[in-house]
Amino acid sequence: MTGMTETARLPDPRPADRWSLFGIALALVALRIVGFLLIAALVVTVALLVIWVGLPLLLGLLVVLRRFARLHRRLAARVLGVPVLDPYQPVVTGGLFVRLRVRLTDGATWRDLAWLLEVQTIGFALQLAALISFPFLPVGWWGSPLLLRLDAAISRLLLLAPDERLHQRIDELESSRQDTVDHSSAELRRIERDLHDGAQAQLVALGMNLGLAQELVTRDPAAAAELIEQARASSTTALADLRSLVRGIHPPVLADRGLAGAVEALALAHPRPVETDIVLDGRPPAPVESAVYFAVAELLTNSAKHASARHTWVWIRHDAGVLTAMVGDDGVGGAEPTPNGGLAGVQRRLAAFDGTLSVASPLGGGTIVTVKVPCVLQVCTAA
């Protein structure tokens, strides 16, 4: 008996857009017909097991069920925007009884059967409701994707064993770690480039001017004084460049006043009115605080550049071990994460801390971006 490994996992999908979700809902409702036929065939096949003819039929139907479940895994991955693993044991070659025994002893087969009953009942109701409600605004605009994501989440939960979910979680953490390493490397290159092109050049000019002034101080005091004045200007420019660089790494206002004060400073510097509602009983760990600060800064910048909003607001709370920051505006909407866009960069920064970012941005309906990062606040005590 030899074994072949089936496809272990699916490639990372991109989240489906709203019209793709409508097509998925239509496909899911149409697939329910196949599901009902599959259930009927399984019932008849089980009845035929007493006369042995049901054995090859059962094996064939289990193969069909596996492919049917795999198709739904792919659709669930498109809806949720995350890969969904194939948790099956390796395929074996051999006689009818060997192959049937391997299928029936695979826990994934029984999870597929349980999922089939769920998707033909509760799942069918959710999918049908999502399809019917889609054309109706505003209920369908918000409710239809929510129903589809709920159905996909239930399917993902039933079709994955705990160990497969653990493996998937490990893969997600490895991916976020790699993104963090790439981001850190890019930041180091940016800092090196800024130092080379900015402060370093100014300090070199400063040294040269001071050297020339030292040579001219006795022969031409006026020229020496002019060179010293240029050196002073170079030192001022170098100091400004260094301060700007430090603010890009860890803003002093964040270290001095914490996340609440730093976000309020961002709001004051915003070109449009920004309302802040921040209640924190302590300070997050410094890396989390920095990540959330830069996330809010990026979101406020996006609002100013792209949203054409008249009013923007920031809401931050810490509850049940999760730091939540919401940035909203009354702009044009239509914001979506793109592979190389600012929102994707925020997602990568947050992923290092197991954080998430979600976007609600219907066209013409404004934008609300929610950032969530699990953390424990550190209580600040007076010195």
MIMIVEX-856811 format. One record per residue (C-alpha): residue number from 1; residue in one letter; x, y, z. Coordinates in steps of 0.2 Angstrom, whole numbers, plus 5000, padded with zeros to 4 digits. Example, Ala and Ser with C-alpha at 12.3 -4.5 7.8 and 13.67 -1.06 7.14 Angstrom:
// MIMIVEX-856811
+-----+---+------+-------+------+
!   k ! r ! east ! north !   up !
+-----+---+------+-------+------+
!   1 ! A ! 5062 !  4978 ! 5039 !
!   2 ! S ! 5068 !  4995 ! 5036 !
+-----+---+------+-------+------+
END
This chain:
// MIMIVEX-856811
+-----+---+------+-------+------+
!   k ! r ! east ! north !   up !
+-----+---+------+-------+------+
!   1 ! M ! 5000 !  5000 ! 5000 !
!   2 ! T ! 5007 !  5017 ! 4995 !
!   3 ! G ! 5002 !  5034 ! 4999 !
!   4 ! M ! 5000 !  5051 ! 4991 !
!   5 ! T ! 4998 !  5067 ! 5000 !
!   6 ! E ! 4983 !  5077 ! 4995 !
!   7 ! T ! 4984 !  5096 ! 4993 !
!   8 ! A ! 4988 !  5101 ! 5011 !
!   9 ! R ! 4981 !  5119 ! 5010 !
!  10 ! L ! 4974 !  5132 ! 4998 !
!  11 ! P ! 4984 !  5148 ! 4993 !
!  12 ! D ! 4981 !  5163 ! 5002 !
!  13 ! P ! 4965 !  5171 ! 4995 !
!  14 ! R ! 4961 !  5189 ! 4993 !
!  15 ! P ! 4944 !  5194 ! 5002 !
!  16 ! A ! 4930 !  5195 ! 4989 !
!  17 ! D ! 4922 !  5211 ! 4985 !
!  18 ! R ! 4904 !  5215 ! 4987 !
!  19 ! W ! 4899 !  5209 ! 4969 !
!  20 ! S ! 4909 !  5194 ! 4971 !
!  21 ! L ! 4900 !  5190 ! 4987 !
!  22 ! F ! 4884 !  5191 ! 4978 !
!  23 ! G ! 4890 !  5178 ! 4965 !
!  24 ! I ! 4896 !  5167 ! 4979 !
!  25 ! A ! 4879 !  5168 ! 4987 !
!  26 ! L ! 4871 !  5163 ! 4971 !
!  27 ! A ! 4883 !  5149 ! 4969 !
!  28 ! L ! 4880 !  5142 ! 4986 !
!  29 ! V ! 4861 !  5142 ! 4984 !
!  30 ! A ! 4863 !  5133 ! 4968 !
!  31 ! L ! 4875 !  5120 ! 4976 !
!  32 ! R ! 4861 !  5116 ! 4989 !
!  33 ! I ! 4853 !  5106 ! 4975 !
!  34 ! V ! 4868 !  5095 ! 4974 !
!  35 ! G ! 4869 !  5094 ! 4993 !
!  36 ! F ! 4851 !  5087 ! 4994 !
!  37 ! L ! 4855 !  5074 ! 4980 !
!  38 ! L ! 4871 !  5069 ! 4989 !
!  39 ! I ! 4861 !  5067 ! 5006 !
!  40 ! A ! 4848 !  5056 ! 4997 !
!  41 ! A ! 4861 !  5046 ! 4988 !
!  42 ! L ! 4870 !  5043 ! 5005 !
!  43 ! V ! 4854 !  5037 ! 5013 !
!  44 ! V ! 4850 !  5025 ! 4999 !
!  45 ! T ! 4868 !  5019 ! 4999 !
!  46 ! V ! 4868 !  5015 ! 5018 !
!  47 ! A ! 4852 !  5005 ! 5015 !
!  48 ! L ! 4861 !  4995 ! 5001 !
!  49 ! L ! 4876 !  4990 ! 5012 !
!  50 ! V ! 4866 !  4975 ! 5018 !
!  51 ! I ! 4868 !  4967 ! 5000 !
!  52 ! W ! 4886 !  4973 ! 4998 !
!  53 ! V ! 4883 !  4983 ! 4982 !
!  54 ! G ! 4882 !  4998 ! 4994 !
!  55 ! L ! 4901 !  4997 ! 4998 !
!  56 ! P ! 4908 !  5003 ! 4981 !
!  57 ! L ! 4894 !  5016 ! 4980 !
!  58 ! L ! 4898 !  5022 ! 4998 !
!  59 ! L ! 4917 !  5024 ! 4993 !
!  60 ! G ! 4912 !  5034 ! 4977 !
!  61 ! L ! 4900 !  5045 ! 4987 !
!  62 ! L ! 4913 !  5049 ! 5000 !
!  63 ! V ! 4925 !  5054 ! 4986 !
!  64 ! V ! 4911 !  5066 ! 4979 !
!  65 ! L ! 4908 !  5072 ! 4997 !
!  66 ! R ! 4926 !  5077 ! 4999 !
!  67 ! R ! 4927 !  5086 ! 4983 !
!  68 ! F ! 4910 !  5095 ! 4988 !
!  69 ! A ! 4917 !  5100 ! 5005 !
!  70 ! R ! 4934 !  5106 ! 4997 !
!  71 ! L ! 4924 !  5117 ! 4985 !
!  72 ! H ! 4915 !  5125 ! 5000 !
!  73 ! R ! 4932 !  5127 ! 5008 !
!  74 ! R ! 4938 !  5138 ! 4994 !
!  75 ! L ! 4922 !  5148 ! 4994 !
!  76 ! A ! 4923 !  5151 ! 5013 !
!  77 ! A ! 4941 !  5156 ! 5010 !
!  78 ! R ! 4936 !  5169 ! 4997 !
!  79 ! V ! 4922 !  5176 ! 5009 !
!  80 ! L ! 4933 !  5176 ! 5025 !
!  81 ! G ! 4949 !  5182 ! 5016 !
!  82 ! V ! 4959 !  5168 ! 5025 !
!  83 ! P ! 4966 !  5151 ! 5018 !
!  84 ! V ! 4956 !  5136 ! 5024 !
!  85 ! L ! 4966 !  5120 ! 5025 !
!  86 ! D ! 4962 !  5103 ! 5018 !
!  87 ! P ! 4963 !  5091 ! 5034 !
!  88 ! Y ! 4962 !  5074 ! 5025 !
!  89 ! Q ! 4974 !  5060 ! 5028 !
!  90 ! P ! 4985 !  5054 ! 5013 !
!  91 ! V ! 4976 !  5045 ! 4999 !
!  92 ! V ! 4980 !  5027 ! 4998 !
!  93 ! T ! 4980 !  5014 ! 4984 !
!  94 ! G ! 4974 !  4996 ! 4987 !
!  95 ! G ! 4958 !  4986 ! 4987 !
!  96 ! L ! 4940 !  4992 ! 4990 !
!  97 ! F ! 4940 !  4988 ! 5009 !
!  98 ! V ! 4957 !  4996 ! 5012 !
!  99 ! R ! 4952 !  5012 ! 5004 !
! 100 ! L ! 4935 !  5012 ! 5012 !
! 101 ! R ! 4943 !  5008 ! 5029 !
! 102 ! V ! 4955 !  5023 ! 5027 !
! 103 ! R ! 4941 !  5035 ! 5022 !
! 104 ! L ! 4930 !  5029 ! 5037 !
! 105 ! T ! 4944 !  5030 ! 5050 !
! 106 ! D ! 4948 !  5048 ! 5044 !
! 107 ! G ! 4940 !  5060 ! 5056 !
! 108 ! A ! 4939 !  5073 ! 5042 !
! 109 ! T ! 4926 !  5062 ! 5034 !
! 110 ! W ! 4914 !  5062 ! 5049 !
! 111 ! R ! 4917 !  5081 ! 5050 !
! 112 ! D ! 4912 !  5082 ! 5032 !
! 113 ! L ! 4896 !  5072 ! 5035 !
! 114 ! A ! 4891 !  5083 ! 5050 !
! 115 ! W ! 4895 !  5099 ! 5040 !
! 116 ! L ! 4884 !  5092 ! 5026 !
! 117 ! L ! 4869 !  5091 ! 5037 !
! 118 ! E ! 4873 !  5109 ! 5044 !
! 119 ! V ! 4875 !  5117 ! 5027 !
! 120 ! Q ! 4859 !  5110 ! 5020 !
! 121 ! T ! 4849 !  5117 ! 5034 !
! 122 ! I ! 4856 !  5132 ! 5044 !
! 123 ! G ! 4869 !  5136 ! 5030 !
! 124 ! F ! 4855 !  5135 ! 5017 !
! 125 ! A ! 4844 !  5148 ! 5027 !
! 126 ! L ! 4859 !  5160 ! 5029 !
! 127 ! Q ! 4864 !  5159 ! 5011 !
! 128 ! L ! 4846 !  5161 ! 5005 !
! 129 ! A ! 4844 !  5176 ! 5017 !
! 130 ! A ! 4860 !  5184 ! 5011 !
! 131 ! L ! 4855 !  5182 ! 4992 !
! 132 ! I ! 4837 !  5188 ! 4995 !
! 133 ! S ! 4843 !  5203 ! 5005 !
! 134 ! F ! 4857 !  5209 ! 4994 !
! 135 ! P ! 4847 !  5220 ! 4982 !
! 136 ! F ! 4838 !  5229 ! 4997 !
! 137 ! L ! 4847 !  5245 ! 5004 !
! 138 ! P ! 4853 !  5248 ! 5017 !
! 139 ! V ! 4849 !  5231 ! 5025 !
! 140 ! G ! 4857 !  5221 ! 5011 !
! 141 ! W ! 4872 !  5232 ! 5010 !
! 142 ! W ! 4878 !  5227 ! 5027 !
! 143 ! G ! 4868 !  5212 ! 5031 !
! 144 ! S ! 4871 !  5201 ! 5016 !
! 145 ! P ! 4890 !  5201 ! 5018 !
! 146 ! L ! 4888 !  5198 ! 5037 !
! 147 ! L ! 4877 !  5183 ! 5034 !
! 148 ! L ! 4889 !  5175 ! 5021 !
! 149 ! R ! 4904 !  5178 ! 5033 !
! 150 ! L ! 4894 !  5169 ! 5047 !
! 151 ! D ! 4890 !  5155 ! 5036 !
! 152 ! A ! 4908 !  5153 ! 5030 !
! 153 ! A ! 4914 !  5154 ! 5048 !
! 154 ! I ! 4903 !  5140 ! 5053 !
! 155 ! S ! 4909 !  5129 ! 5038 !
! 156 ! R ! 4927 !  5133 ! 5043 !
! 157 ! L ! 4924 !  5128 ! 5061 !
! 158 ! L ! 4916 !  5112 ! 5056 !
! 159 ! L ! 4928 !  5107 ! 5042 !
! 160 ! L ! 4944 !  5110 ! 5052 !
! 161 ! A ! 4949 !  5099 ! 5066 !
! 162 ! P ! 4957 !  5108 ! 5081 !
! 163 ! D ! 4975 !  5103 ! 5076 !
! 164 ! E ! 4972 !  5109 ! 5059 !
! 165 ! R ! 4966 !  5126 ! 5066 !
! 166 ! L ! 4982 !  5126 ! 5076 !
! 167 ! H ! 4993 !  5123 ! 5061 !
! 168 ! Q ! 4984 !  5137 ! 5052 !
! 169 ! R ! 4987 !  5148 ! 5067 !
! 170 ! I ! 5005 !  5144 ! 5066 !
! 171 ! D ! 5006 !  5148 ! 5048 !
! 172 ! E ! 4997 !  5164 ! 5051 !
! 173 ! L ! 5010 !  5169 ! 5064 !
! 174 ! E ! 5025 !  5164 ! 5053 !
! 175 ! S ! 5018 !  5175 ! 5039 !
! 176 ! S ! 5015 !  5189 ! 5051 !
! 177 ! R ! 5033 !  5187 ! 5058 !
! 178 ! Q ! 5040 !  5187 ! 5040 !
! 179 ! D ! 5030 !  5203 ! 5037 !
! 180 ! T ! 5037 !  5211 ! 5052 !
! 181 ! V ! 5055 !  5206 ! 5048 !
! 182 ! D ! 5053 !  5213 ! 5030 !
! 183 ! H ! 5045 !  5229 ! 5038 !
! 184 ! S ! 5059 !  5231 ! 5050 !
! 185 ! S ! 5072 !  5229 ! 5036 !
! 186 ! A ! 5064 !  5242 ! 5026 !
! 187 ! E ! 5063 !  5254 ! 5041 !
! 188 ! L ! 5082 !  5251 ! 5044 !
! 189 ! R ! 5086 !  5255 ! 5026 !
! 190 ! R ! 5075 !  5271 ! 5027 !
! 191 ! I ! 5084 !  5276 ! 5043 !
! 192 ! E ! 5101 !  5273 ! 5035 !
! 193 ! R ! 5096 !  5283 ! 5019 !
! 194 ! D ! 5089 !  5297 ! 5029 !
! 195 ! L ! 5105 !  5298 ! 5040 !
! 196 ! H ! 5116 !  5298 ! 5025 !
! 197 ! D ! 5106 !  5310 ! 5015 !
! 198 ! G ! 5102 !  5322 ! 5029 !
! 199 ! A ! 5111 !  5323 ! 5046 !
! 200 ! Q ! 5127 !  5315 ! 5040 !
! 201 ! A ! 5129 !  5327 ! 5025 !
! 202 ! Q ! 5125 !  5342 ! 5037 !
! 203 ! L ! 5138 !  5336 ! 5049 !
! 204 ! V ! 5151 !  5333 ! 5036 !
! 205 ! A ! 5148 !  5351 ! 5030 !
! 206 ! L ! 5149 !  5357 ! 5048 !
! 207 ! G ! 5166 !  5349 ! 5050 !
! 208 ! M ! 5173 !  5356 ! 5034 !
! 209 ! N ! 5167 !  5374 ! 5038 !
! 210 ! L ! 5175 !  5373 ! 5055 !
! 211 ! G ! 5191 !  5367 ! 5048 !
! 212 ! L ! 5192 !  5381 ! 5036 !
! 213 ! A ! 5187 !  5394 ! 5049 !
! 214 ! Q ! 5201 !  5388 ! 5060 !
! 215 ! E ! 5213 !  5391 ! 5046 !
! 216 ! L ! 5206 !  5408 ! 5042 !
! 217 ! V ! 5203 !  5414 ! 5059 !
! 218 ! T ! 5220 !  5424 ! 5060 !
! 219 ! R ! 5222 !  5428 ! 5042 !
! 220 ! D ! 5204 !  5433 ! 5038 !
! 221 ! P ! 5193 !  5435 ! 5053 !
! 222 ! A ! 5178 !  5440 ! 5043 !
! 223 ! A ! 5178 !  5425 ! 5031 !
! 224 ! A ! 5181 !  5414 ! 5047 !
! 225 ! A ! 5166 !  5422 ! 5055 !
! 226 ! E ! 5155 !  5418 ! 5039 !
! 227 ! L ! 5161 !  5400 ! 5039 !
! 228 ! I ! 5156 !  5399 ! 5058 !
! 229 ! E ! 5139 !  5406 ! 5054 !
! 230 ! Q ! 5137 !  5393 ! 5040 !
! 231 ! A ! 5143 !  5379 ! 5052 !
! 232 ! R ! 5129 !  5385 ! 5065 !
! 233 ! A ! 5116 !  5384 ! 5051 !
! 234 ! S ! 5122 !  5366 ! 5047 !
! 235 ! S ! 5121 !  5361 ! 5065 !
! 236 ! T ! 5103 !  5368 ! 5066 !
! 237 ! T ! 5098 !  5359 ! 5050 !
! 238 ! A ! 5106 !  5342 ! 5056 !
! 239 ! L ! 5098 !  5344 ! 5073 !
! 240 ! A ! 5081 !  5346 ! 5064 !
! 241 ! D ! 5084 !  5331 ! 5053 !
! 242 ! L ! 5088 !  5320 ! 5068 !
! 243 ! R ! 5073 !  5326 ! 5078 !
! 244 ! S ! 5062 !  5322 ! 5062 !
! 245 ! L ! 5070 !  5305 ! 5061 !
! 246 ! V ! 5067 !  5301 ! 5079 !
! 247 ! R ! 5049 !  5307 ! 5078 !
! 248 ! G ! 5047 !  5294 ! 5064 !
! 249 ! I ! 5054 !  5280 ! 5075 !
! 250 ! H ! 5046 !  5284 ! 5091 !
! 251 ! P ! 5037 !  5301 ! 5093 !
! 252 ! P ! 5043 !  5310 ! 5109 !
! 253 ! V ! 5025 !  5315 ! 5112 !
! 254 ! L ! 5020 !  5297 ! 5113 !
! 255 ! A ! 5034 !  5294 ! 5126 !
! 256 ! D ! 5029 !  5309 ! 5136 !
! 257 ! R ! 5010 !  5309 ! 5135 !
! 258 ! G ! 5005 !  5291 ! 5131 !
! 259 ! L ! 4994 !  5285 ! 5117 !
! 260 ! A ! 4979 !  5297 ! 5122 !
! 261 ! G ! 4990 !  5313 ! 5122 !
! 262 ! A ! 4999 !  5308 ! 5106 !
! 263 ! V ! 4982 !  5304 ! 5097 !
! 264 ! E ! 4975 !  5321 ! 5103 !
! 265 ! A ! 4991 !  5330 ! 5096 !
! 266 ! L ! 4988 !  5321 ! 5079 !
! 267 ! A ! 4970 !  5327 ! 5080 !
! 268 ! L ! 4975 !  5345 ! 5083 !
! 269 ! A ! 4988 !  5344 ! 5068 !
! 270 ! H ! 4974 !  5337 ! 5056 !
! 271 ! P ! 4969 !  5349 ! 5043 !
! 272 ! R ! 4950 !  5346 ! 5047 !
! 273 ! P ! 4941 !  5345 ! 5063 !
! 274 ! V ! 4944 !  5329 ! 5073 !
! 275 ! E ! 4934 !  5324 ! 5088 !
! 276 ! T ! 4943 !  5312 ! 5100 !
! 277 ! D ! 4935 !  5301 ! 5113 !
! 278 ! I ! 4949 !  5291 ! 5122 !
! 279 ! V ! 4947 !  5282 ! 5139 !
! 280 ! L ! 4962 !  5272 ! 5145 !
! 281 ! D ! 4966 !  5267 ! 5162 !
! 282 ! G ! 4984 !  5264 ! 5159 !
! 283 ! R ! 4997 !  5263 ! 5145 !
! 284 ! P ! 4999 !  5248 ! 5133 !
! 285 ! P ! 5016 !  5240 ! 5131 !
! 286 ! A ! 5027 !  5252 ! 5121 !
! 287 ! P ! 5028 !  5242 ! 5105 !
! 288 ! V ! 5009 !  5240 ! 5105 !
! 289 ! E ! 5007 !  5259 ! 5109 !
! 290 ! S ! 5018 !  5263 ! 5095 !
! 291 ! A ! 5009 !  5252 ! 5082 !
! 292 ! V ! 4992 !  5259 ! 5087 !
! 293 ! Y ! 4998 !  5277 ! 5086 !
! 294 ! F ! 5005 !  5275 ! 5069 !
! 295 ! A ! 4990 !  5265 ! 5063 !
! 296 ! V ! 4979 !  5280 ! 5069 !
! 297 ! A ! 4991 !  5292 ! 5061 !
! 298 ! E ! 4990 !  5283 ! 5044 !
! 299 ! L ! 4971 !  5282 ! 5045 !
! 300 ! L ! 4969 !  5301 ! 5049 !
! 301 ! T ! 4981 !  5304 ! 5034 !
! 302 ! N ! 4971 !  5294 ! 5023 !
! 303 ! S ! 4955 !  5303 ! 5028 !
! 304 ! A ! 4963 !  5320 ! 5025 !
! 305 ! K ! 4970 !  5314 ! 5008 !
! 306 ! H ! 4956 !  5303 ! 5000 !
! 307 ! A ! 4940 !  5304 ! 5010 !
! 308 ! S ! 4934 !  5323 ! 5007 !
! 309 ! A ! 4927 !  5322 ! 5024 !
! 310 ! R ! 4920 !  5337 ! 5034 !
! 311 ! H ! 4921 !  5328 ! 5050 !
! 312 ! T ! 4933 !  5315 ! 5057 !
! 313 ! W ! 4933 !  5306 ! 5074 !
! 314 ! V ! 4944 !  5294 ! 5084 !
! 315 ! W ! 4937 !  5282 ! 5098 !
! 316 ! I ! 4949 !  5272 ! 5108 !
! 317 ! R ! 4945 !  5260 ! 5123 !
! 318 ! H ! 4952 !  5245 ! 5131 !
! 319 ! D ! 4940 !  5231 ! 5137 !
! 320 ! A ! 4942 !  5213 ! 5140 !
! 321 ! G ! 4960 !  5213 ! 5136 !
! 322 ! V ! 4959 !  5221 ! 5119 !
! 323 ! L ! 4964 !  5238 ! 5114 !
! 324 ! T ! 4951 !  5245 ! 5101 !
! 325 ! A ! 4954 !  5260 ! 5091 !
! 326 ! M ! 4941 !  5266 ! 5078 !
! 327 ! V ! 4944 !  5280 ! 5066 !
! 328 ! G ! 4929 !  5286 ! 5056 !
! 329 ! D ! 4924 !  5300 ! 5044 !
! 330 ! D ! 4909 !  5306 ! 5034 !
! 331 ! G ! 4918 !  5306 ! 5018 !
! 332 ! V ! 4915 !  5298 ! 5001 !
! 333 ! G ! 4918 !  5280 ! 5007 !
! 334 ! G ! 4924 !  5266 ! 4996 !
! 335 ! A ! 4940 !  5262 ! 5005 !
! 336 ! E ! 4947 !  5245 ! 5003 !
! 337 ! P ! 4964 !  5237 ! 5008 !
! 338 ! T ! 4975 !  5235 ! 4992 !
! 339 ! P ! 4991 !  5224 ! 4992 !
! 340 ! N ! 5003 !  5239 ! 4992 !
! 341 ! G ! 4992 !  5252 ! 5000 !
! 342 ! G ! 4992 !  5261 ! 5017 !
! 343 ! L ! 4979 !  5250 ! 5025 !
! 344 ! A ! 4989 !  5234 ! 5020 !
! 345 ! G ! 5004 !  5242 ! 5028 !
! 346 ! V ! 4994 !  5245 ! 5044 !
! 347 ! Q ! 4988 !  5227 ! 5044 !
! 348 ! R ! 5006 !  5220 ! 5042 !
! 349 ! R ! 5011 !  5231 ! 5057 !
! 350 ! L ! 4997 !  5225 ! 5068 !
! 351 ! A ! 4999 !  5207 ! 5063 !
! 352 ! A ! 5015 !  5206 ! 5073 !
! 353 ! F ! 5005 !  5209 ! 5089 !
! 354 ! D ! 4991 !  5198 ! 5084 !
! 355 ! G ! 4981 !  5213 ! 5079 !
! 356 ! T ! 4967 !  5215 ! 5066 !
! 357 ! L ! 4960 !  5229 ! 5055 !
! 358 ! S ! 4943 !  5229 ! 5048 !
! 359 ! V ! 4935 !  5242 ! 5036 !
! 360 ! A ! 4917 !  5247 ! 5034 !
! 361 ! S ! 4916 !  5260 ! 5019 !
! 362 ! P ! 4901 !  5259 ! 5008 !
! 363 ! L ! 4901 !  5271 ! 4994 !
! 364 ! G ! 4895 !  5288 ! 4999 !
! 365 ! G ! 4892 !  5282 ! 5017 !
! 366 ! G ! 4909 !  5287 ! 5025 !
! 367 ! T ! 4922 !  5276 ! 5032 !
! 368 ! I ! 4925 !  5267 ! 5049 !
! 369 ! V ! 4941 !  5258 ! 5051 !
! 370 ! T ! 4943 !  5247 ! 5067 !
! 371 ! V ! 4959 !  5242 ! 5074 !
! 372 ! K ! 4960 !  5229 ! 5088 !
! 373 ! V ! 4976 !  5223 ! 5097 !
! 374 ! P ! 4976 !  5211 ! 5112 !
! 375 ! C ! 4986 !  5218 ! 5126 !
! 376 ! V ! 4987 !  5222 ! 5145 !
! 377 ! L ! 4987 !  5240 ! 5151 !
! 378 ! Q ! 5001 !  5245 ! 5162 !
! 379 ! V ! 4995 !  5256 ! 5177 !
! 380 ! C ! 5004 !  5272 ! 5178 !
! 381 ! T ! 5009 !  5277 ! 5195 !
! 382 ! A ! 5014 !  5294 ! 5201 !
! 383 ! A ! 5033 !  5297 ! 5205 !
+-----+---+------+-------+------+
END
